[in-house]
Amino acid sequence: MYAVIGAGPMGLATARNLKKYNIPFIGFDLNTDVGGLWDIDNPHSTMYESAHLISSKAMTEFREFPMGDKVATYPRHSDMRDYFRRYAEHFDLYDCYEFSTRVEKVEREGEGWNVTTCCNGASQTRHFDGVLIANGTLHKPNMPSLPGKFEGELMHSCDYRKADIFEGKRVLVVGCGNSACDIAVDAVHRAASVDMSVRRGYYFLPKFIAGRATDSIGGKIPLPRIVKQKIDAALIKLLVGKPSDYGLPDPDYKLYESHPVINSLVLHHIRHGDITPHGDIAGIVGKTVTFADGQSRTYDLILMGTGYKLDYPFIDAQELNWQGADAPQLYLNVFHPQHRNLFMMGMVEAAGLGWEGRNEQAEMVALYLRARLDGNPQAQSLEEKATAEASRNLDGGFDYLKLARMAYYVHKDSYRKAVNAHITQLKQGV
């Protein structure tokens, strides 16, 4: 019997594939239903009312379970919640889960793992042959310290839900990732003023080009990495311009070496004077913020759109081969170099990977477990690679920025090629 932690997109894909290959398991989730953070009514969700997918549905959906024509190109969070509920119903996954259940501790015991859970105040510890961790990567806020004490309201984007909190206030959004840009745009319609503090350059991509979702354009003809970077960067410059045209810093790295901002509105509002960009924060006194260029502005509310940290509080980090690095060092971001029954599910990011790429990851793990149970020699072959290549990064030659956010980033094509090669091998004899 195996334990699956989480009933969000990755947990559901994991459960679906374990069931497909007849691997017995019990799933645990803290919420009362499936969907993870996409269920805004989940008290542990980091979702906000205006949130939509930043990738198009065609590039994101599970191949065997399409979203349907009635769903928008960039679905709203409530559409995604309903999609995952239908997915769980379709594959009969609800009965596989214990909901309203917190996983408090995962400890190695003999050849397996003891998992301690708590439901309605009652704790119990059960022994499992293995554990598949799929609790997501976007729930522990990254809250960097500010240079001074701010005497107004200070919050992280994880606590943001609706724009009415901005009513009549002077707002500063710190950061320029996708959520920060979404929230700055929300604030424009309610706040007295909206500024952004942006330390580094980003590439900005519109959501649509010539009426088509941007992420669905191209890719049919494989191009060398350098050629694709140059062509796509030239196209974006032609369509959007340079960030410095909008008062933002230009990137000092090449396109695709960090996650781009997919937003058609933030630059629009900057050029219309609705959002004022600034550089890094140099100091704070009271409600006054001084920026690196010496300018000072007064704010009522600072919202930190500074992203999230990986967090697995129920297990010792050393058990994850996580020592001093920004992310656990695992083969294909999944397999531990020594433990053959502990798997990190969904700790992977890549432009265009979508949930189908993560579903392939889940199928690979389920097939590996099936192969072990059946004595398939392909399981040992994968184990040898996991031991030898745990620190290998499938970056496809891209020089990704050395940021915690990018520590588990991979090149989509390189990653899927490796995963599907294992799937093909493991299916032999299944």
C-alpha positions, -999 to 999 in steps of 0.1 A, spaced: 0 0 0 13 35 -10 4 69 3 -3 99 -20 -1 133 -4 -23 159 -21 -54 160 -43 -45 189 -65 -37 184 -102 -5 165 -96 -20 144 -68 -50 135 -90 -27 126 -120 -7 104 -96 -38 87 -82 -52 81 -117 -20 64 -129 -16 43 -97 -51 31 -102 -46 25 -139 -17 1 -132 -33 -15 -101 -10 -1 -75 -29 1 -42 -28 35 -24 -46 59 -1 -47 96 -8 -47 124 18 -57 160 14 -62 188 39 -92 202 20 -127 188 18 -125 182 -20 -101 179 -49 -85 207 -68 -58 220 -45 -52 257 -48 -76 259 -77 -105 256 -52 -107 292 -39 -130 280 -11 -102 258 2 -90 278 32 -54 268 23 -57 281 -13 -36 310 -26 -61 317 -54 -76 351 -60 -109 360 -76 -96 374 -109 -71 345 -115 -71 326 -148 -46 301 -163 -15 318 -177 -12 290 -202 -39 282 -227 -62 252 -220 -50 233 -251 -14 235 -238 -24 226 -202 -52 200 -201 -48 163 -197 -48 147 -231 -71 119 -221 -96 143 -205 -100 175 -225 -116 206 -210 -142 210 -237 -152 237 -262 -173 256 -237 -143 264 -215 -125 296 -224 -90 297 -239 -76 309 -206 -100 294 -180 -110 311 -148 -101 294 -115 -136 282 -109 -136 264 -143 -104 247 -133 -119 236 -99 -148 221 -118 -125 205 -143 -106 187 -116 -137 176 -99 -150 161 -131 -116 144 -136 -118 128 -102 -153 116 -108 -145 103 -143 -116 82 -130 -134 72 -97 -107 88 -75 -129 102 -47 -131 70 -29 -93 67 -29 -89 98 -7 -92 107 29 -102 144 29 -99 170 57 -68 151 67 -34 167 74 -2 147 69 18 156 100 48 134 97 65 110 72 93 89 88 113 60 75 106 27 92 123 -4 81 117 -9 44 88 15 43 74 47 58 53 56 87 28 83 79 11 101 107 -22 119 98 -47 140 117 -84 142 110 -109 161 132 -84 162 160 -77 124 159 -42 113 149 -31 79 136 1 64 122 0 39 94 28 20 77 31 23 39 54 6 13 61 39 -2 51 76 -3 43 99 -33 45 136 -23 22 157 -45 13 186 -22 23 213 -47 49 240 -49 28 272 -44 17 273 -8 45 286 13 50 324 7 85 338 0 84 369 23 118 386 19 127 412 46 123 449 38 149 475 46 129 491 74 96 488 92 65 496 72 38 511 93 10 506 69 -6 473 58 18 446 46 6 414 30 17 386 7 -1 378 -25 -10 344 -10 -35 363 13 -50 383 -16 -85 374 -27 -105 405 -40 -96 440 -52 -119 457 -26 -90 457 -2 -74 484 -24 -103 508 -22 -89 544 -20 -54 533 -9 -20 541 -22 -7 507 -32 28 493 -39 32 459 -54 66 444 -49 76 420 -77 68 415 -113 59 379 -118 26 367 -132 6 370 -99 21 404 -91 11 418 -125 -24 403 -122 -29 419 -88 -15 453 -99 -40 453 -127 -68 445 -103 -57 473 -80 -59 499 -108 -97 498 -107 -100 504 -69 -68 521 -56 -60 557 -53 -26 549 -69 -7 518 -79 31 515 -81 53 485 -87 88 478 -73 108 458 -99 144 447 -93 152 429 -125 141 426 -161 114 403 -174 102 394 -208 65 402 -213 44 381 -237 8 389 -248 -18 362 -242 -29 363 -279 -11 369 -312 -32 371 -343 -62 358 -324 -44 327 -312 -31 318 -278 5 328 -278 17 295 -264 1 276 -292 20 293 -319 51 277 -334 68 245 -323 58 224 -354 93 228 -369 120 222 -342 146 250 -342 180 251 -326 178 267 -292 198 298 -301 178 304 -333 145 300 -315 156 324 -287 166 350 -313 135 347 -335 110 347 -306 127 376 -289 126 396 -321 89 388 -326 81 399 -290 101 431 -294 82 439 -326 48 432 -310 54 446 -275 86 466 -275 113 466 -249 105 467 -212 125 499 -210 99 515 -233 76 512 -204 100 524 -177 109 488 -166 144 473 -166 154 453 -196 164 416 -190 201 409 -188 195 373 -199 180 357 -230 144 348 -236 133 315 -219 161 316 -194 135 326 -168 98 323 -167 82 351 -188 53 372 -177 22 363 -197 0 394 -194 -17 416 -219 -28 443 -195 0 454 -172 20 472 -199 -12 487 -212 -19 502 -177 17 514 -173 16 534 -205 -18 548 -196 -3 561 -163 -24 538 -141 6 519 -128 40 536 -121 71 514 -121 100 519 -97 132 501 -90 143 482 -59 134 494 -24 163 511 -7 147 520 26 114 524 45 105 548 73 69 548 85 48 547 54 74 563 32 93 541 8 126 552 -8 137 536 -40 172 529 -53 171 559 -76 164 582 -46 127 588 -52 103 585 -23 66 577 -22 41 572 6 19 541 7 -10 527 27 -5 491 16 24 470 3 16 438 -14 45 413 -17 42 395 -50 74 377 -43 65 341 -51 67 309 -31 92 285 -15 92 247 -17 79 234 16 76 198 28 72 203 66 62 167 73 94 151 63 131 156 71 148 175 42 177 150 42 153 123 33 146 143 1 183 147 -8 178 183 0 209 197 16 220 233 9 204 236 -25 172 255 -35 155 222 -43 159 185 -37 184 168 -60 164 141 -76 166 122 -109 140 138 -133 130 159 -102 112 127 -90 135 98 -80 157 98 -49 192 84 -56 188 58 -28 152 55 -16 132 34 -41 99 41 -25 98 79 -21 88 101 -50 85 138 -54 55 144 -78 51 176 -97 82 194 -84 89 205 -120 84 236 -140 89 242 -177 74 265 -203 47 245 -221 49 213 -199 13 215 -189 -5 189 -169 0 164 -196 37 166 -191 31 160 -154 7 132 -162 35 115 -181 57 119 -150 30 102 -129 26 74 -154 64 68 -154 63 64 -116 33 41 -116 49 20 -143 81 18 -122 62 6 -92 44 -20 -113 77 -31 -128 92 -36 -93 62 -56 -82 64 -77 -113 102 -82 -112 107 -64 -144 145 -57 -149 137 -23 -164 130 -11 -129 166 -18 -119 178 0 -150 159 31 -139 172 28 -104 208 28 -116 201 60 -136 185 76 -105 216 69 -85 240 81 -111 222 111 -124 203 126 -94 220 160 -98 217 161 -136 196 191 -148 177 187 -181 181 223 -191 184 217 -228 214 240 -230 195 270 -216 214 291 -190 185 294 -165 188 322 -139 202 310 -106 170 317 -86 152 295 -61 122 298 -85 142 283 -113 159 255 -92 135 229 -105 129 243 -139 136 220 -169 135 222 -207 102 208 -217 113 188 -248 144 173 -231 124 164 -200 95 148 -219 119 129 -241 136 114 -210 103 106 -193 87 90 -223 119 69 -230 114 54 -195 77 49 -201 84 29 -232 111 8 -215 89 1 -184 59 -9 -205 79 -39 -217 64 -69 -199 35 -49 -183 
